[in-house]
Amino acid sequence: MIRCIALSDNIDAADRNSTAMDMMPIMNVFNEWHSANKSKKIRAVLNAGRKQAAKDRQGQYPNSNALLGAQEVLNILINLYISKRKMQQTS
């Protein structure tokens, strides 16, 4: 037999006739309800944070899904090549 003792609730499984043992089923229901309620609140807070972070990221990179055209890519590569050549000539 396993003996369960809850000091904070004054419950001892060895004493089956105590009034605390009579209240244990009610306390278990309240503990389950409290845990479920806390879980829902924590989940709601985390979801709200995720939604806010997603909204913040939406405006951060406008046109991030747009593809660059071939001419734009070519201009970027040419500018990079020119700037690299200038750096090599000065050093």
PELINLIN-V330246 format. One line per field, one symbol per residue. burial: + if it has 16 or more other C-alpha atoms within 10 Angstrom, else -. A space follows every 50 residues. Layout:
burial = ???
This chain:
burial = ----------++-------++----------------------------- -----------------------------------------
